[in-house]
Amino acid sequence: MKQILTTLTFVLVLSLPTSAQMLPASTGIDYASLQELNDEALFRVITRELSDDAFGGRKPLTPYEAPTVEYISARFKEAGMEPLNGSYLQKVPLLGVTTHLTSNEVVMSGAKGIVKLRYWDDIVIWTLRAEKQLKINKADFVFVGFGIHAPEYGWDDYAGIDVKGKVVVILVNDPGYYDDNLFRGKNMTYYGRWIYKFEEAARQGAAAALIIHDTAPASYDWSVVQNSRSSACLTLYSEEENKKLLPYQGWVTGESAKKLFNAAGVPFDESMAAAKKKGFKSFPLKLKTTIASTNEIEFGESANVVGIIPGTTLKDEYIVYSAHWDHLGIGQAVNGDSIYNGASDNATGVAALTLIGRRFANLPEPPKRSILFFAPTAEESGLLGSQYYAENPLVPFEKTVICLNMDCYADYMRTGDLILSAAGHSETDNYVMEAAAVQGRTVVINNDNSNGWYYRSDHYNFAKAGVPVVIAKGGRDYLDPEAARAYHEKYHKGKYTYHQPSDEYNEWWDLSGTLEDIYLFYGIGLRLANDGYFPQWYDGVEFKAARK
């Protein structure tokens, strides 16, 4: 293993900022003056601006996209980043579909009765096909457990059963969540992701798939399912107009799933327990349903925003910083507010990109390697912008050293610890540990991926392409525990803001820990930009083959 270089590089770049100066108003900012702001002030201005109501929640393929990408491009330019191949934008072809069911109730007829599920409250269902009219008629149901076909784990929920033209009912997560001896235990595999479950159902020829929502193994509550589908659903555009995709995708609440099993005359609890054990055999449910919809179809070009600081002697090798720019847009109102501003998720990430870019641009000497700043679109719709980049890279993946992804960087107080996730995957661990040591922080290893976080942000598409990634954030060992307790009691009050309209910028945010995490990422990138080394995946990690 390569010897890690001296820590001297970090000493200057990881120092904490001075206190924030007076901020400009949220409108009428003289953006030419942003260069004069200190780091915290710059971070606050960009986060506040991008999460303002004027940007309408930053959903792709809406009238708010153009001003959003123009804003980010301008901030990148002011920070000193150059356009890549003459442009700050990589166009991304998207398809948007707004599904209108012909009835507000989905009716299932079973051997033991009829169930009527109310759209939105009990069931959320949509299509990603470019078809103005769509219908499945008197389709039968099949319970397929976790809906997984994974030969390497000796697991096949589709073995011996025909689901063509049928509705499959599926458990969330994967078997390891319930049994540490199965799959990777609590460390969720890609098979646990809802995206995979819909993909596999389509490969098996199903007409629809309904995932049973359960807050703990899903790691988010029912409102997140609702809010994520409250307006047009997005996917990458394909020449066959996405007709290879599953006709209908959806979720049902746990209570609704129980009603379905009761109507089919099948014990619910026993079925759930059986599906979690090896050797489970999928079985038909004596249920039928007809689902029909009219769909609004929109083809359009979204955009990834990309800036670069060219390197010198190793300019054809790249350090990538990424942070998605999109959020959920305007949707279902919650407490009278229908704009999903996405301040933490992920205006903060874009602000961090800009801050780090400015630091690289102001170095006395340019870095040896080039630094690529990547703000992808449509992360909230299934990592679509980074998927498109992975399929159409602007720089070669074999020359891409690392991806440092930043997602949800709001309001962290300083801590004495740093949580390193997915440790043991690659040699990037060493860079993280030494950077944390320079900051006087202890690294805490977290390999509990039970919430599937590894597959839920844009770093995953870089990892799949063979590029090592870093997933690290401040922990909960606050330097001043009493102050932290009082702060959370005063301001946070247990408020749930993930994918809610309440994810808004607040002037009271304490950004001391946020900035320390950003400086850690900057320091790691600076080290790798100048040491000429390519961190390697460790043996046994699934992404190593792609790197080769």
C-alpha positions as CSV (number, residue, x, y, z in Angstrom):
1,M,0.0,0.0,0.0
2,K,1.3,3.5,-0.9
3,Q,2.7,5.5,2.0
4,I,0.4,8.4,2.8
5,L,2.1,11.8,2.4
6,T,2.9,14.2,5.2
7,T,0.0,16.0,6.9
8,L,1.5,19.5,6.3
9,T,-0.7,20.0,3.2
10,F,-3.8,20.0,5.5
11,V,-2.6,22.5,8.1
12,L,-3.5,25.6,6.2
13,V,-6.6,24.4,4.4
14,L,-8.5,22.9,7.3
15,S,-8.5,25.9,9.6
16,L,-11.9,27.1,10.7
17,P,-13.3,30.4,9.2
18,T,-13.7,33.6,11.0
19,S,-17.2,34.5,12.2
20,A,-19.7,35.3,9.5
21,Q,-19.9,38.9,8.4
22,M,-23.2,40.7,7.6
23,L,-24.9,38.9,4.8
24,P,-26.6,40.5,1.8
25,A,-30.3,40.4,1.5
26,S,-31.9,37.4,-0.1
27,T,-32.8,39.5,-3.2
28,G,-30.8,42.1,-5.1
29,I,-27.4,40.6,-4.3
30,D,-24.4,42.1,-6.0
31,Y,-22.9,38.7,-7.0
32,A,-19.7,40.3,-8.2
33,S,-19.0,40.9,-4.5
34,L,-19.3,37.2,-3.5
35,Q,-15.5,36.7,-3.9
36,E,-15.1,39.1,-1.0
37,L,-17.2,37.0,1.4
38,N,-15.6,34.6,3.8
39,D,-16.4,30.9,3.5
40,E,-19.4,30.9,5.9
41,A,-21.0,34.0,4.4
42,L,-20.6,32.6,0.8
43,F,-22.0,29.2,1.9
44,R,-25.0,31.0,3.5
45,V,-25.7,33.2,0.5
46,I,-25.7,30.4,-2.0
47,T,-27.8,28.0,0.1
48,R,-30.3,30.7,0.9
49,E,-30.6,31.9,-2.7
50,L,-31.0,28.4,-4.2
51,S,-33.6,27.4,-1.7
52,D,-35.6,30.6,-2.1
53,D,-39.2,30.3,-3.3
54,A,-38.1,32.0,-6.5
55,F,-36.5,28.8,-7.6
56,G,-39.7,26.8,-7.0
57,G,-38.0,23.8,-5.4
58,R,-35.6,23.2,-8.4
59,K,-37.4,20.4,-10.1
60,P,-36.0,19.4,-13.6
61,L,-38.2,20.0,-16.6
62,T,-40.1,22.8,-14.9
63,P,-39.8,26.5,-15.7
64,Y,-37.5,26.8,-12.6
65,E,-34.7,24.7,-14.1
66,A,-33.3,27.3,-16.5
67,P,-32.8,29.9,-13.8
68,T,-31.4,27.3,-11.5
69,V,-28.7,26.1,-13.8
70,E,-27.9,29.6,-14.9
71,Y,-27.5,30.6,-11.3
72,I,-25.1,27.7,-10.6
73,S,-23.1,28.3,-13.7
74,A,-22.6,31.9,-12.8
75,R,-21.5,31.0,-9.2
76,F,-19.1,28.4,-10.7
77,K,-17.7,31.1,-13.0
78,E,-17.3,33.6,-10.2
79,A,-15.5,31.0,-8.1
80,G,-12.9,30.6,-10.8
81,M,-14.0,27.4,-12.5
82,E,-13.8,27.2,-16.2
83,P,-16.4,25.6,-18.6
84,L,-15.6,22.1,-19.8
85,N,-15.4,21.7,-23.6
86,G,-16.8,25.3,-23.9
87,S,-19.9,24.9,-21.7
88,Y,-20.9,24.6,-18.1
89,L,-23.8,22.3,-19.1
90,Q,-24.1,18.7,-20.1
91,K,-27.5,18.2,-21.6
92,V,-29.5,15.3,-20.2
93,P,-32.5,13.9,-22.1
94,L,-35.4,13.3,-19.7
95,L,-38.9,12.0,-20.0
96,G,-41.5,13.3,-17.5
97,V,-44.8,11.5,-17.0
98,T,-47.7,12.7,-14.9
99,T,-50.0,9.8,-14.2
100,H,-53.8,10.4,-13.7
101,L,-55.6,7.3,-12.6
102,T,-59.1,7.1,-14.0
103,S,-60.4,6.6,-10.5
104,N,-59.2,7.9,-7.1
105,E,-59.6,4.4,-5.8
106,V,-57.8,1.2,-6.9
107,V,-60.1,-1.7,-6.5
108,M,-58.8,-5.2,-5.7
109,S,-61.3,-8.1,-5.9
110,G,-60.3,-11.2,-3.8
111,A,-61.5,-14.6,-2.8
112,K,-62.6,-13.2,0.6
113,G,-63.8,-9.7,-0.3
114,I,-63.1,-6.5,-2.1
115,V,-60.5,-3.8,-1.1
116,K,-60.7,-0.2,-2.2
117,L,-57.4,1.6,-1.8
118,R,-57.5,5.4,-1.9
119,Y,-54.9,7.0,-4.1
120,W,-52.3,9.0,-2.1
121,D,-53.5,7.8,1.3
122,D,-53.3,4.1,0.8
123,I,-51.5,3.6,-2.5
124,V,-49.2,5.7,-4.7
125,I,-48.9,4.4,-8.3
126,W,-47.3,5.8,-11.5
127,T,-45.9,4.9,-14.9
128,L,-42.7,6.0,-16.6
129,R,-43.8,4.9,-20.0
130,A,-44.4,7.4,-22.7
131,E,-48.0,6.3,-23.3
132,K,-50.9,8.7,-23.1
133,Q,-53.3,5.9,-22.3
134,L,-52.3,2.8,-20.3
135,K,-54.3,0.0,-18.8
136,I,-53.9,-3.4,-17.2
137,N,-57.1,-5.4,-17.1
138,K,-58.1,-8.0,-14.5
139,A,-54.5,-8.7,-13.6
140,D,-53.7,-11.4,-11.1
141,F,-51.5,-10.9,-8.0
142,V,-48.4,-12.8,-6.9
143,F,-46.5,-12.3,-3.6
144,V,-42.8,-12.5,-4.5
145,G,-41.2,-11.8,-1.1
146,F,-38.4,-9.4,-1.6
147,G,-38.6,-9.6,-5.4
148,I,-35.0,-10.6,-5.7
149,H,-33.1,-12.8,-8.2
150,A,-29.6,-13.0,-6.7
151,P,-27.8,-16.3,-7.6
152,E,-24.6,-15.2,-5.8
153,Y,-26.6,-15.3,-2.5
154,G,-28.5,-18.4,-3.4
155,W,-31.8,-16.4,-3.5
156,D,-34.5,-16.4,-6.2
157,D,-37.9,-15.1,-5.3
158,Y,-39.0,-15.6,-9.0
159,A,-38.0,-19.3,-9.2
160,G,-40.8,-21.6,-10.4
161,I,-43.5,-18.9,-10.7
162,D,-44.8,-17.0,-13.7
163,V,-45.5,-13.3,-13.1
164,K,-46.0,-12.2,-16.8
165,G,-48.8,-9.7,-17.0
166,K,-49.4,-9.9,-13.2
167,V,-49.1,-7.6,-10.3
168,V,-46.2,-8.5,-7.9
169,V,-46.3,-7.5,-4.3
170,I,-42.9,-7.0,-2.8
171,L,-41.2,-6.4,0.6
172,V,-38.9,-3.4,1.0
173,N,-35.1,-3.8,1.7
174,D,-33.4,-7.3,1.5
175,P,-33.4,-10.4,3.7
176,G,-30.2,-9.3,5.5
177,Y,-32.2,-6.6,7.3
178,Y,-33.9,-9.3,9.3
179,D,-31.2,-12.0,9.5
180,D,-27.5,-11.1,9.8
181,N,-26.7,-14.5,8.2
182,L,-28.4,-13.6,4.9
183,F,-26.9,-11.4,2.2
184,R,-24.7,-8.8,3.9
185,G,-26.8,-8.5,7.1
186,K,-27.8,-5.0,7.9
187,N,-25.4,-3.7,5.2
188,M,-28.1,-3.5,2.5
189,T,-27.2,-4.7,-1.0
190,Y,-28.5,-3.1,-4.2
191,Y,-31.1,-5.8,-4.2
192,G,-32.8,-3.9,-1.4
193,R,-33.3,-0.7,-3.4
194,W,-36.8,0.0,-4.7
195,I,-35.2,0.9,-8.1
196,Y,-33.9,-2.7,-8.4
197,K,-37.2,-4.2,-7.4
198,F,-39.0,-2.4,-10.3
199,E,-36.2,-3.3,-12.7
200,E,-36.4,-7.0,-11.8
201,A,-40.2,-7.0,-12.0
202,A,-39.9,-5.6,-15.5
203,R,-37.3,-8.3,-16.5
204,Q,-39.7,-10.9,-15.3
205,G,-42.6,-9.5,-17.4
206,A,-44.8,-8.2,-14.6
207,A,-47.5,-5.7,-15.4
208,A,-47.1,-3.8,-12.1
209,A,-45.2,-3.9,-8.9
210,L,-46.3,-2.7,-5.5
211,I,-43.8,-2.4,-2.7
212,I,-45.1,-2.7,0.9
213,H,-44.0,0.4,2.8
214,D,-42.5,-0.1,6.2
215,T,-40.8,2.9,7.8
216,A,-37.9,1.2,9.6
217,P,-36.5,-1.0,6.7
218,A,-37.3,1.8,4.2
219,S,-35.7,4.4,6.4
220,Y,-38.3,7.0,5.6
221,D,-42.0,7.4,6.3
222,W,-45.0,7.3,4.0
223,S,-44.9,11.1,3.4
224,V,-41.6,10.7,1.6
225,V,-43.2,8.2,-0.8
226,Q,-46.0,10.6,-1.4
227,N,-44.0,13.7,-1.8
228,S,-41.5,12.1,-4.2
229,R,-44.4,11.4,-6.6
230,S,-46.6,14.4,-6.1
231,S,-45.8,15.8,-9.6
232,A,-44.3,14.5,-12.8
233,C,-42.1,11.4,-12.5
234,L,-38.9,11.6,-14.3
235,T,-36.7,9.0,-16.1
236,L,-34.0,9.1,-18.7
237,Y,-35.4,9.2,-22.2
238,S,-35.0,6.1,-24.4
239,E,-35.6,5.7,-28.1
240,E,-38.3,3.0,-27.4
241,E,-40.0,5.6,-25.2
242,N,-39.4,3.5,-22.1
243,K,-41.7,0.7,-23.2
244,K,-39.3,-1.8,-21.7
245,L,-40.0,-0.4,-18.3
246,L,-42.6,-1.8,-15.9
247,P,-46.1,-0.5,-16.9
248,Y,-47.0,0.5,-13.4
249,Q,-44.8,1.1,-10.3
250,G,-46.1,1.8,-6.9
251,W,-46.1,1.5,-3.1
252,V,-48.8,0.5,-0.7
253,T,-49.0,1.2,3.1
254,G,-48.4,-1.7,5.5
255,E,-52.1,-1.5,6.6
256,S,-53.3,-1.6,3.0
257,A,-51.1,-4.6,2.3
258,K,-52.8,-6.4,5.2
259,K,-56.2,-5.7,3.7
260,L,-55.0,-7.2,0.4
261,F,-53.8,-10.4,2.0
262,N,-57.0,-10.7,4.0
263,A,-59.1,-10.2,0.9
264,A,-57.1,-13.0,-0.8
265,G,-57.7,-15.3,2.2
266,V,-54.0,-15.4,3.1
267,P,-52.5,-14.8,6.6
268,F,-50.4,-11.6,6.4
269,D,-48.0,-12.0,9.3
270,E,-47.2,-15.6,8.5
271,S,-46.5,-14.7,4.9
272,M,-44.2,-11.9,5.8
273,A,-42.3,-14.1,8.2
274,A,-42.0,-16.9,5.6
275,A,-40.7,-14.5,3.0
276,K,-37.8,-13.5,5.2
277,K,-36.4,-17.0,5.4
278,K,-34.2,-18.8,3.0
279,G,-36.2,-21.3,0.9
280,F,-39.3,-19.1,0.6
281,K,-41.5,-19.9,-2.4
282,S,-43.5,-17.1,-4.0
283,F,-47.2,-17.8,-4.4
284,P,-50.2,-16.4,-6.2
285,L,-52.7,-14.3,-4.3
286,K,-56.4,-14.7,-5.2
287,L,-56.8,-11.1,-6.2
288,K,-57.4,-9.2,-9.4
289,T,-57.3,-5.6,-10.3
290,T,-57.8,-3.3,-13.2
291,I,-55.7,-0.1,-13.3
292,A,-56.1,2.5,-16.0
293,S,-54.6,6.0,-16.5
294,T,-54.3,8.9,-18.8
295,N,-50.8,10.3,-18.8
296,E,-49.2,13.7,-19.5
297,I,-46.0,13.1,-21.5
298,E,-43.2,15.6,-21.6
299,F,-39.8,15.1,-23.4
300,G,-37.2,17.6,-22.5
301,E,-33.5,18.3,-21.9
302,S,-32.3,18.9,-18.4
303,A,-28.7,19.7,-17.6
304,N,-25.8,18.6,-15.4
305,V,-23.7,21.7,-14.4
306,V,-20.0,21.1,-14.7
307,G,-17.0,23.3,-14.0
308,I,-13.3,22.6,-14.1
309,I,-10.1,23.9,-12.7
310,P,-7.4,22.6,-15.1
311,G,-4.4,20.9,-13.6
312,T,-0.8,21.3,-14.7
313,T,1.5,18.3,-15.1
314,L,-1.3,15.8,-14.5
315,K,-4.1,17.7,-16.1
316,D,-5.6,14.7,-17.9
317,E,-6.3,13.1,-14.5
318,Y,-9.3,14.2,-12.5
319,I,-10.6,14.7,-9.0
320,V,-14.4,14.9,-9.0
321,Y,-16.5,16.8,-6.4
322,S,-20.2,16.2,-6.9
323,A,-23.5,17.5,-5.4
324,H,-26.9,17.3,-7.1
325,W,-28.8,20.6,-7.6
326,D,-32.4,19.4,-7.9
327,H,-35.2,18.9,-5.4
328,L,-38.9,18.0,-5.6
329,G,-40.3,21.2,-6.9
330,I,-43.9,22.2,-6.1
331,G,-46.2,19.5,-4.9
332,Q,-48.7,18.5,-2.3
333,A,-49.1,21.2,0.3
334,V,-48.1,20.5,3.9
335,N,-49.3,23.0,6.5
336,G,-50.1,25.4,3.6
337,D,-46.7,25.2,2.0
338,S,-46.3,23.5,-1.4
339,I,-42.8,24.5,-2.3
340,Y,-40.2,21.8,-1.5
341,N,-37.2,24.2,-1.2
342,G,-34.5,21.6,-0.6
343,A,-32.2,23.9,1.4
344,S,-30.3,21.1,3.1
345,D,-31.1,18.7,0.2
346,N,-29.2,19.9,-1.7
347,A,-28.6,23.6,-2.0
348,T,-26.0,23.1,0.7
349,G,-24.1,20.7,-1.5
350,V,-24.0,23.1,-4.4
351,A,-22.8,25.8,-2.0
352,A,-20.0,23.5,-0.8
353,L,-19.0,22.8,-4.4
354,T,-18.7,26.6,-5.0
355,L,-16.7,27.1,-1.8
356,I,-14.3,24.4,-2.5
357,G,-13.9,25.5,-6.1
358,R,-13.0,29.0,-5.0
359,R,-10.3,27.6,-2.7
360,F,-8.8,25.6,-5.5
361,A,-8.9,28.6,-7.8
362,N,-7.2,30.8,-5.3
363,L,-4.2,28.5,-4.7
364,P,-0.8,30.1,-5.2
365,E,0.0,27.3,-7.6
366,P,-2.6,25.3,-9.6
367,P,-3.1,21.6,-8.7
368,K,-1.3,19.0,-10.7
369,R,-4.5,17.2,-11.5
370,S,-7.6,18.8,-12.8
371,I,-10.5,19.3,-10.4
372,L,-14.0,18.6,-11.9
373,F,-17.0,20.1,-10.1
374,F,-20.2,18.2,-11.0
375,A,-23.7,19.2,-10.1
376,P,-26.0,16.6,-11.6
377,T,-29.7,16.8,-12.3
378,A,-32.6,14.5,-11.3
379,E,-30.9,12.8,-8.3
380,E,-34.2,12.8,-6.5
381,S,-35.7,10.8,-9.4
382,G,-33.3,8.0,-9.2
383,L,-29.7,9.4,-9.7
384,L,-30.6,10.1,-13.3
385,G,-28.1,12.9,-14.0
386,S,-25.1,11.0,-12.7
387,Q,-26.4,7.8,-14.5
388,Y,-26.4,9.7,-17.7
389,Y,-22.9,11.0,-17.0
390,A,-21.7,7.5,-16.2
391,E,-23.0,6.4,-19.7
392,N,-21.7,9.5,-21.4
393,P,-18.6,10.7,-19.3
394,L,-17.1,14.0,-20.1
395,V,-13.7,12.8,-18.9
396,P,-12.5,9.2,-19.0
397,F,-13.4,7.1,-15.9
398,E,-10.0,5.4,-16.1
399,K,-8.4,8.8,-15.5
400,T,-10.9,9.7,-12.7
401,V,-9.1,9.3,-9.4
402,I,-12.0,9.8,-6.8
403,C,-15.5,11.1,-6.4
404,L,-16.1,13.2,-3.3
405,N,-19.9,13.5,-3.1
406,M,-21.7,16.1,-0.9
407,D,-25.4,15.6,-0.1
408,C,-27.3,17.4,2.7
409,Y,-24.7,19.6,4.4
410,A,-26.8,21.8,6.6
411,D,-26.5,22.8,10.2
412,Y,-23.8,20.6,11.8
413,M,-22.1,21.7,15.0
414,R,-18.5,20.8,15.5
415,T,-17.8,17.3,16.7
416,G,-14.8,15.4,17.9
417,D,-15.7,12.5,15.6
418,L,-16.1,11.8,11.9
419,I,-18.4,9.0,10.7
420,L,-16.8,7.0,7.8
421,S,-19.2,4.9,6.0
422,A,-18.4,2.0,3.6
423,A,-15.0,1.6,5.2
424,G,-12.8,-1.2,4.0
425,H,-13.8,-0.7,0.4
426,S,-10.8,1.2,-0.9
427,E,-7.6,3.0,0.0
428,T,-9.5,6.3,0.2
429,D,-10.0,5.3,3.9
430,N,-6.4,6.3,4.6
431,Y,-6.9,9.8,3.2
432,V,-10.0,10.3,5.3
433,M,-8.4,9.1,8.5
434,E,-5.3,11.3,8.2
435,A,-7.4,14.3,7.3
436,A,-9.6,13.7,10.3
437,A,-6.5,13.3,12.5
438,V,-5.2,16.7,11.4
439,Q,-8.5,18.2,12.5
440,G,-8.2,16.4,15.8
441,R,-11.1,14.2,15.1
442,T,-11.6,10.5,15.8
443,V,-12.9,8.3,12.9
444,V,-15.8,6.1,13.7
445,I,-16.4,3.3,11.3
446,N,-20.0,2.8,10.2
447,N,-20.7,-0.1,8.0
448,D,-24.5,-0.3,8.8
449,N,-26.0,0.4,5.4
450,S,-29.4,-0.8,6.5
451,N,-31.0,2.4,5.1
452,G,-29.4,1.8,1.7
453,W,-27.6,5.2,1.7
454,Y,-24.8,3.9,-0.4
455,Y,-27.2,3.5,-3.3
456,R,-29.2,6.7,-2.7
457,S,-26.8,9.5,-3.9
458,D,-24.7,10.2,-7.0
459,H,-21.5,8.7,-5.7
460,Y,-23.0,5.3,-6.4
461,N,-22.9,5.8,-10.2
462,F,-19.2,6.6,-9.9
463,A,-18.5,3.6,-7.8
464,K,-20.3,1.3,-10.3
465,A,-18.0,2.8,-13.0
466,G,-15.0,1.8,-10.9
467,V,-14.2,5.2,-9.3
468,P,-13.5,5.0,-5.5
469,V,-15.7,7.3,-3.4
470,V,-15.7,8.9,0.0
471,I,-18.7,8.9,2.3
472,A,-18.0,10.7,5.5
473,K,-19.7,13.3,7.8
474,G,-19.4,14.7,11.3
475,G,-20.7,12.5,14.0
476,R,-22.5,13.2,17.3
477,D,-19.6,13.6,19.7
478,Y,-20.1,17.3,20.1
479,L,-17.2,19.4,21.4
480,D,-19.7,21.2,23.6
481,P,-22.4,18.6,24.4
482,E,-24.5,20.9,26.6
483,A,-24.6,23.7,24.0
484,A,-25.5,21.1,21.4
485,R,-28.4,19.8,23.5
486,A,-29.7,23.3,24.2
487,Y,-29.3,24.2,20.5
488,H,-31.3,21.2,19.3
489,E,-34.0,21.7,21.9
490,K,-34.4,25.4,20.9
491,Y,-34.3,25.1,17.1
492,H,-34.8,21.5,15.9
493,K,-37.5,20.3,18.2
494,G,-37.6,16.9,16.5
495,K,-38.8,18.5,13.2
496,Y,-38.7,16.0,10.3
497,T,-37.6,17.9,7.2
498,Y,-36.4,15.2,4.8
499,H,-38.3,15.7,1.5
500,Q,-40.7,18.1,3.2
501,P,-41.6,21.7,2.4
502,S,-40.0,22.5,5.8
503,D,-36.5,21.9,4.4
504,E,-35.8,25.6,4.3
505,Y,-32.8,27.8,5.1
506,N,-32.5,29.3,8.5
507,E,-30.2,32.1,9.7
508,W,-29.9,30.3,13.0
509,W,-28.0,27.4,11.5
510,D,-24.7,26.6,13.2
511,L,-22.3,25.8,10.4
512,S,-19.1,25.3,12.3
513,G,-19.2,21.5,11.8
514,T,-20.5,21.8,8.3
515,L,-17.6,23.9,7.3
516,E,-15.1,21.5,9.0
517,D,-16.5,18.6,7.0
518,I,-16.2,20.7,3.8
519,Y,-12.6,21.5,4.6
520,L,-11.9,17.9,5.2
521,F,-13.2,17.0,1.7
522,Y,-11.2,19.9,0.2
523,G,-8.0,18.7,1.9
524,I,-8.5,15.1,0.7
525,G,-9.0,16.4,-2.9
526,L,-5.9,18.7,-2.6
527,R,-3.7,15.8,-1.4
528,L,-4.9,13.5,-4.3
529,A,-4.6,16.4,-6.8
530,N,-0.9,16.6,-6.1
531,D,0.4,13.2,-5.0
532,G,-0.2,11.4,-8.3
533,Y,-1.6,8.2,-6.7
534,F,-4.8,6.3,-7.8
535,P,-6.4,4.8,-4.7
536,Q,-7.4,1.2,-5.3
537,W,-10.4,-0.9,-4.4
538,Y,-9.7,-3.7,-2.0
539,D,-10.1,-7.3,-3.0
540,G,-13.6,-8.7,-2.8
541,V,-15.3,-5.3,-3.4
542,E,-17.8,-5.5,-6.2
543,F,-16.5,-2.4,-8.0
544,K,-12.9,-3.5,-8.4
545,A,-13.6,-5.2,-11.7
546,A,-15.0,-2.1,-13.2
547,R,-11.8,-0.2,-12.2
548,K,-9.7,-2.7,-14.0
